[in-house]
Amino acid sequence: MTSSLTELEREAVAVLASNDRATHIAPAPSHYSQQWLWDSAYCAIGLAHVNPPRAAKEIVSLLTGQWSNGMVPHMVEHGRPGAKGLDLGRWLWKADRSASAPRGVRTSGITQPPVLAEAVDRVSAALAAHEAHEFLRHCVPRLCRYHEWFYRERDPHYEGLVCTVHPWETGMDNAPPWMAILAERTQSLLAHIAASRPLRAAIGGLRPDTKTIDPGERTDLIDGLRSIDLLLELRRRRYTYGDLIHTDLPCVQDVAVNAILIRNNAILRRLAASIEHPLPTWLIERMATASHSLGVLWDATASMFLSRDARSGRLLGPPTVAGLLALYAGNLTPSHRDALLNQLDDGRAFRAPYPAPSVPLDSSDFHELRYWSGPTWMNINWHLIDGLERFGQPTRAEALKHRTLDMVARSGMHEYFSALDGRGLGFDSYSWTAALTLDLVCRS
């Protein structure tokens, strides 16, 4: 099959084959050897074009880590960890302290943006009819339980906006709004230690992600320690929060997570109908509420969607690319849609030489090289392209697709890229970049 592929497609297929660990596609085996939720979803979407059964296996494997309460964790470890450095499943998470965690499978204790329904839809469409039916019969009930979990345990106001309790749940680990939240929290001894320059240097020397990558491209050490400090608090609570709104944990209605969930709600309803799988009435009602809920996250001054503190109702700046993902959700008012398109066209904001930067170019929080504080990411562009196509913006969608593929062709299958000159950053041979490159090329 690969003989008919272009050079860029062949490179993408080779990356996915190299990173294949049989049970899952590792994002970057030298550091990220585990299976990660949205990484696997994107890998399945790309693999559906060249090996649909392997794409289906990727999703089925991920769902082996689903918790009894319905949560799909953001990380699943299969067998012995292969990455150098910390064994996150054994040392850090201790997810088995929760009564809801699966037995015999090591996972994290939090989730990630819910792109699974989209992946299941793309994969099922590529399978033979009888295989697609069996695949959907396996996945749809599990997806239903996952979406139920979101609205049962993370929608405290019953308004269709779900909460995240940790920045890693957003997938955009060090995005400026969340880093500001962590800086405001009362810090434990762990975070205070980071204030000591000698200790910072010593701890930084233990980081596996900066052994081969410039530290300037990764999350700042203090921000990283604050994230771990919050994770340890979640662990102490055994990942059980009761009435979340009345805890002292962060309770953030993240705009990207909600936009992705809203789009995936619509896909799940269609998939459930296709196999006559009934959805609970209360879930259908909450999904309907959610489809109109993003408007409360609109900031007229910034002309942008922002995340919100679910307790105070305070919108959380500064603006980031997360706000543009409302285009992926769909169902926007014409004025909101036009404002977001203007943001994409604004050379001071998101119209970078290699769009779309994770933070606006004119923001004081923009850092060209640092992780989710400035660089361009393939998966975000993929969502934006999809949203633009469905919003009747084919010219904009095609332009962003062309620029994105040009960036990858020039710099390789990197984890992320400079929005200013397109150079590759982070880890090379990164799986979701390869998979989504494959999808964009094959959909042309």
Wavefront OBJ file of the C-alpha trace (Angstrom):
o trace
v 0.000 0.000 0.000
v 2.773 2.438 0.904
v 4.182 2.333 -2.662
v 1.463 4.747 -3.786
v 2.110 7.212 -0.977
v 3.911 10.517 -1.273
v 7.289 11.030 0.395
v 5.655 12.917 3.291
v 3.109 10.130 3.785
v 5.825 7.484 3.709
v 7.765 9.383 6.367
v 4.640 9.596 8.519
v 3.943 5.863 8.143
v 7.561 5.086 9.044
v 7.349 7.155 12.251
v 4.178 5.373 13.336
v 5.711 1.977 12.586
v 8.871 2.838 14.514
v 6.873 4.009 17.540
v 4.506 1.010 17.518
v 4.739 -0.935 20.765
v 2.137 -3.560 19.732
v -0.298 -2.539 22.466
v -0.129 1.132 21.480
v 1.715 3.777 19.511
v 4.103 5.531 21.886
v 4.167 9.312 21.296
v 7.982 9.520 21.550
v 9.460 6.298 22.941
v 12.597 7.908 24.364
v 10.475 9.884 26.827
v 6.753 9.175 26.363
v 6.584 5.391 26.226
v 3.112 5.019 27.729
v -0.239 5.251 25.957
v -1.796 8.709 26.175
v -5.445 9.491 25.544
v -5.479 12.184 22.912
v -2.206 10.996 21.368
v -3.778 7.591 20.727
v -6.944 9.148 19.349
v -4.929 11.135 16.821
v -2.777 8.102 15.980
v -5.919 6.091 15.261
v -7.248 8.845 13.000
v -4.064 8.754 10.929
v -3.736 4.977 10.916
v -7.313 4.632 9.668
v -6.046 5.664 6.222
v -3.398 2.931 5.942
v -4.239 0.205 8.468
v -7.804 0.419 9.848
v -7.580 -2.767 11.987
v -4.447 -1.414 13.702
v -6.240 1.885 14.245
v -9.134 0.064 15.888
v -6.728 -1.855 18.112
v -5.250 1.451 19.307
v -8.622 2.598 20.649
v -9.555 -0.771 22.135
v -6.210 -0.898 23.926
v -6.682 2.573 25.395
v -10.120 1.658 26.719
v -8.662 -1.198 28.778
v -7.636 1.534 31.209
v -11.152 2.941 31.655
v -12.166 3.350 35.300
v -15.316 1.819 36.739
v -16.794 5.322 37.169
v -16.419 5.881 33.417
v -13.320 8.086 33.333
v -10.816 7.340 30.601
v -7.418 8.225 32.085
v -4.969 10.394 30.260
v -2.220 7.772 30.503
v -2.152 3.964 30.505
v 0.968 1.874 31.088
v 1.162 -1.477 29.330
v 3.650 -3.946 30.752
v 7.060 -2.731 31.794
v 7.676 0.977 31.117
v 10.249 1.525 28.415
v 11.113 5.191 28.945
v 14.176 6.265 30.825
v 13.638 8.282 33.982
v 10.580 8.252 36.222
v 8.055 5.433 36.090
v 5.034 7.696 36.309
v 2.556 4.901 36.870
v 4.367 3.369 39.825
v 5.957 6.343 41.592
v 3.832 9.361 40.843
v 0.205 8.450 40.273
v -0.615 5.579 42.644
v -4.013 5.550 40.984
v -4.830 2.170 42.498
v -5.594 4.027 45.722
v -8.913 4.872 44.091
v -11.669 2.269 44.301
v -12.620 3.220 40.726
v -9.244 2.494 39.153
v -8.971 -0.675 37.036
v -7.224 -3.648 38.562
v -4.235 -5.058 36.750
v -3.741 -1.947 34.609
v -1.622 0.996 35.738
v -3.066 4.372 34.787
v -2.956 8.015 35.723
v -5.714 9.519 37.869
v -6.896 12.311 35.559
v -8.261 12.544 32.026
v -7.448 14.519 28.868
v -9.432 16.304 26.132
v -12.180 13.872 25.011
v -11.401 13.320 21.333
v -12.255 9.611 21.396
v -15.661 9.768 19.715
v -14.071 11.551 16.757
v -11.406 8.849 16.537
v -13.943 6.012 16.813
v -16.023 7.623 14.072
v -13.056 7.992 11.702
v -11.829 4.447 12.338
v -15.242 2.808 12.006
v -15.761 4.530 8.665
v -12.553 2.925 7.375
v -13.315 -0.618 8.558
v -15.213 -3.275 6.647
v -18.923 -3.216 7.529
v -18.942 -6.230 9.859
v -15.732 -5.075 11.591
v -17.124 -1.562 11.980
v -20.274 -2.869 13.635
v -18.341 -4.955 16.166
v -15.952 -2.077 16.819
v -18.820 0.311 17.485
v -20.593 -2.238 19.703
v -17.439 -2.401 21.787
v -16.601 1.308 21.914
v -19.892 3.215 22.006
v -21.099 1.965 25.436
v -17.695 2.854 26.860
v -17.762 6.288 25.263
v -21.238 6.808 26.691
v -19.960 6.025 30.198
v -17.044 8.414 29.654
v -19.291 11.314 28.656
v -21.636 10.464 31.525
v -18.683 10.702 33.904
v -17.849 14.194 32.657
v -21.356 15.518 33.221
v -21.987 13.580 36.424
v -18.734 14.437 38.224
v -17.340 17.515 36.492
v -20.383 19.701 35.716
v -21.135 21.182 39.167
v -23.597 23.814 37.949
v -25.507 21.459 35.591
v -24.926 23.953 32.796
v -23.109 21.740 30.309
v -19.662 23.128 31.116
v -17.309 20.583 32.644
v -14.390 21.346 34.941
v -10.742 20.393 34.870
v -8.844 20.028 38.138
v -5.286 19.937 36.802
v -3.529 21.624 33.851
v -2.504 18.243 32.437
v -6.182 17.456 31.882
v -6.285 20.213 29.274
v -3.365 18.705 27.356
v -1.836 22.196 27.256
v 0.275 21.605 30.327
v 1.937 24.976 30.885
v -0.553 27.317 29.219
v -0.347 30.749 30.910
v -3.847 30.824 32.498
v -3.245 27.592 34.389
v 0.282 28.598 35.422
v -1.209 31.756 36.957
v -3.698 29.614 38.891
v -0.940 27.381 40.236
v 1.144 30.397 41.247
v -1.768 31.709 43.324
v -2.220 28.460 45.244
v -0.799 27.950 48.722
v 2.344 26.000 47.995
v 3.577 22.901 49.808
v 7.171 22.173 50.754
v 7.764 20.738 47.275
v 7.085 24.062 45.565
v 8.976 26.070 48.186
v 12.048 23.921 47.564
v 11.962 25.072 43.963
v 12.585 28.636 45.126
v 16.160 27.642 46.034
v 18.435 28.111 43.039
v 20.879 25.293 43.976
v 18.023 22.884 44.580
v 16.372 23.914 41.325
v 19.580 23.097 39.496
v 19.840 19.732 41.234
v 16.219 18.812 40.563
v 16.448 20.068 37.008
v 19.366 17.743 36.412
v 17.076 14.787 37.121
v 14.499 15.732 34.481
v 14.413 13.116 31.726
v 12.816 15.519 29.231
v 15.791 17.919 29.271
v 18.506 15.307 28.797
v 18.299 15.678 25.033
v 15.977 18.694 24.625
v 16.922 22.311 25.354
v 15.327 23.196 28.736
v 14.074 26.407 27.123
v 11.695 24.297 25.023
v 10.103 22.524 28.000
v 7.875 23.519 30.911
v 9.670 25.785 33.388
v 10.882 23.787 36.402
v 8.919 25.794 38.975
v 5.737 25.467 36.917
v 6.385 21.755 36.610
v 6.880 21.328 40.354
v 3.696 23.260 41.051
v 1.854 20.893 38.722
v 3.272 17.897 40.571
v 2.356 19.520 43.888
v -1.286 19.723 42.756
v -1.148 16.163 41.427
v -0.008 14.926 44.842
v -3.018 16.665 46.385
v -5.329 14.843 43.964
v -3.582 11.622 44.911
v -4.097 12.279 48.625
v -7.802 12.592 47.860
v -7.653 9.241 46.025
v -8.929 11.048 42.933
v -12.352 11.369 44.577
v -13.757 14.865 44.994
v -17.373 14.586 46.126
v -18.974 17.980 45.625
v -16.130 19.418 43.575
v -17.311 23.000 43.707
v -16.968 23.022 47.505
v -13.392 21.723 47.609
v -10.326 23.952 47.553
v -9.098 22.403 44.306
v -8.913 24.350 41.050
v -12.223 24.059 39.233
v -11.614 25.418 35.746
v -14.093 25.276 32.888
v -11.430 24.954 30.233
v -12.577 26.300 26.887
v -10.651 23.764 24.773
v -11.819 20.741 26.763
v -15.422 21.908 26.567
v -15.213 22.733 22.854
v -13.822 19.291 22.095
v -16.429 17.632 24.311
v -19.290 19.484 22.620
v -18.176 18.343 19.165
v -17.638 14.788 20.390
v -21.092 14.780 22.026
v -22.637 15.282 18.608
v -20.520 12.507 17.122
v -21.360 10.134 19.979
v -25.093 10.700 19.567
v -24.812 9.801 15.888
v -22.696 6.708 16.578
v -25.073 5.533 19.307
v -28.033 5.916 16.955
v -26.226 3.931 14.256
v -26.097 0.825 16.481
v -29.342 1.609 18.347
v -27.533 2.061 21.640
v -29.752 4.113 23.976
v -28.282 7.130 25.721
v -29.669 8.145 29.135
v -32.249 10.892 28.871
v -30.401 13.064 31.371
v -27.215 12.806 29.292
v -29.032 13.806 26.109
v -30.440 16.821 27.954
v -27.038 17.807 29.304
v -25.489 17.460 25.851
v -28.175 19.756 24.468
v -27.409 22.295 27.177
v -23.690 22.019 26.462
v -24.158 22.792 22.775
v -25.225 26.332 23.726
v -22.994 26.800 26.778
v -19.749 28.143 25.360
v -21.213 31.632 25.061
v -20.729 32.264 28.779
v -16.983 31.909 28.214
v -16.911 34.828 25.774
v -14.854 37.879 26.754
v -16.002 40.899 24.781
v -12.901 42.932 25.622
v -10.517 40.279 24.352
v -12.895 39.246 21.519
v -12.075 35.703 22.487
v -13.325 32.686 24.393
v -11.544 32.222 27.720
v -11.593 29.540 30.376
v -13.508 30.335 33.558
v -13.202 29.728 37.282
v -16.349 27.698 38.011
v -16.619 29.062 41.570
v -16.198 32.781 41.059
v -17.299 32.992 37.433
v -14.096 34.917 36.675
v -12.806 34.545 33.134
v -9.169 33.512 33.076
v -6.719 35.325 30.840
v -4.569 35.768 28.994
v -6.094 34.551 25.719
v -4.538 31.436 24.181
v -5.155 29.253 21.155
v -7.571 27.236 23.306
v -10.162 29.944 22.683
v -9.978 29.378 18.927
v -11.024 25.763 19.370
v -14.585 26.999 19.752
v -14.476 26.829 15.949
v -14.144 23.056 16.275
v -17.140 22.889 18.615
v -19.362 24.581 16.054
v -22.741 26.198 16.805
v -21.257 29.680 17.292
v -23.118 32.915 16.800
v -22.105 34.782 13.629
v -20.493 37.539 15.701
v -18.380 35.093 17.720
v -17.386 33.217 14.575
v -16.340 36.408 12.795
v -14.354 37.595 15.812
v -12.413 34.322 15.923
v -11.725 34.507 12.198
v -10.401 38.030 12.736
v -8.085 36.678 15.447
v -6.755 34.098 13.008
v -6.178 36.830 10.433
v -4.551 39.275 12.870
v -0.772 39.461 12.446
v -0.409 40.685 16.031
v -2.297 37.691 17.398
v -2.450 34.308 15.656
v -1.427 34.998 12.047
v 2.172 33.998 12.596
v 4.462 32.939 9.731
v 3.638 29.386 10.861
v 0.225 29.540 12.548
v -1.362 29.034 14.941
v 0.843 29.945 17.922
v -0.344 28.621 21.263
v -0.192 32.164 22.712
v -0.808 35.363 20.694
v 2.336 36.910 19.258
v 1.763 40.243 20.991
v 1.207 38.712 24.429
v 3.760 39.272 27.177
v 3.351 35.531 27.852
v 4.496 34.555 24.357
v 7.703 32.500 24.372
v 8.702 31.276 20.953
v 10.232 27.984 22.048
v 8.552 26.990 25.301
v 6.028 24.174 24.999
v 2.430 25.548 25.220
v 3.575 29.147 25.725
v 4.076 30.040 22.067
v 4.901 27.184 19.679
v 2.582 25.836 17.009
v 1.163 22.329 17.461
v -0.045 20.008 14.711
v -3.040 18.708 16.694
v -4.374 22.211 17.373
v -4.073 23.133 13.704
v -5.870 19.903 12.820
v -8.835 20.883 15.004
v -8.865 24.398 13.552
v -8.775 23.093 9.985
v -11.668 20.751 10.727
v -13.686 23.543 12.329
v -13.020 25.947 9.470
v -14.116 23.351 6.916
v -17.388 22.717 8.751
v -17.954 26.462 9.219
v -17.934 27.079 5.494
v -14.418 28.533 5.396
v -12.721 26.247 2.844
v -10.199 28.870 1.700
v -8.985 29.548 5.238
v -8.952 25.837 6.012
v -6.922 25.039 2.896
v -4.440 27.833 3.614
v -3.861 26.632 7.178
v -3.534 23.032 5.993
v -1.000 23.997 3.331
v 1.086 26.048 5.789
v 0.969 23.253 8.374
v 2.084 20.561 5.939
v 4.792 22.840 4.580
v 6.075 23.307 8.134
v 6.260 19.557 8.680
v 7.844 18.907 5.293
v 10.555 21.470 6.033
v 11.291 20.530 9.646
v 10.207 16.928 10.133
v 7.738 15.155 12.412
v 8.497 17.166 15.539
v 6.450 17.447 18.709
v 5.844 21.170 18.114
v 7.275 24.027 16.040
v 8.353 27.647 16.232
v 5.500 29.838 15.034
v 8.070 32.353 13.776
v 10.384 30.276 11.593
v 8.806 26.810 11.571
v 11.786 24.991 13.055
v 11.070 21.723 14.811
v 11.045 21.712 18.621
v 10.687 19.126 21.350
v 11.022 15.470 20.414
v 11.492 14.365 16.826
v 9.578 11.505 15.173
v 6.495 12.426 17.182
v 3.539 10.158 16.603
v 0.581 12.535 16.555
v 2.402 14.862 14.168
v 2.974 11.910 11.840
v -0.587 10.617 12.186
v -2.292 13.941 11.595
v 0.052 14.756 8.721
v -1.136 11.495 7.174
v -4.750 12.466 7.741
v -4.387 15.953 6.262
v -2.589 14.647 3.179
v -5.009 11.780 2.610
v -8.020 14.071 2.974
v -6.725 16.467 0.309
l 1 2 3 4 5 6 7 8 9 10 11 12 13 14 15 16 17 18 19 20 21 22 23 24 25 26 27 28 29 30 31 32 33 34 35 36 37 38 39 40 41 42 43 44 45 46 47 48 49 50 51 52 53 54 55 56 57 58 59 60 61 62 63 64 65 66 67 68 69 70 71 72 73 74 75 76 77 78 79 80 81 82 83 84 85 86 87 88 89 90 91 92 93 94 95 96 97 98 99 100 101 102 103 104 105 106 107 108 109 110 111 112 113 114 115 116 117 118 119 120 121 122 123 124 125 126 127 128 129 130 131 132 133 134 135 136 137 138 139 140 141 142 143 144 145 146 147 148 149 150 151 152 153 154 155 156 157 158 159 160 161 162 163 164 165 166 167 168 169 170 171 172 173 174 175 176 177 178 179 180 181 182 183 184 185 186 187 188 189 190 191 192 193 194 195 196 197 198 199 200 201 202 203 204 205 206 207 208 209 210 211 212 213 214 215 216 217 218 219 220 221 222 223 224 225 226 227 228 229 230 231 232 233 234 235 236 237 238 239 240 241 242 243 244 245 246 247 248 249 250 251 252 253 254 255 256 257 258 259 260 261 262 263 264 265 266 267 268 269 270 271 272 273 274 275 276 277 278 279 280 281 282 283 284 285 286 287 288 289 290 291 292 293 294 295 296 297 298 299 300 301 302 303 304 305 306 307 308 309 310 311 312 313 314 315 316 317 318 319 320 321 322 323 324 325 326 327 328 329 330 331 332 333 334 335 336 337 338 339 340 341 342 343 344 345 346 347 348 349 350 351 352 353 354 355 356 357 358 359 360 361 362 363 364 365 366 367 368 369 370 371 372 373 374 375 376 377 378 379 380 381 382 383 384 385 386 387 388 389 390 391 392 393 394 395 396 397 398 399 400 401 402 403 404 405 406 407 408 409 410 411 412 413 414 415 416 417 418 419 420 421 422 423 424 425 426 427 428 429 430 431 432 433 434 435 436 437 438 439 440 441 442 443 444
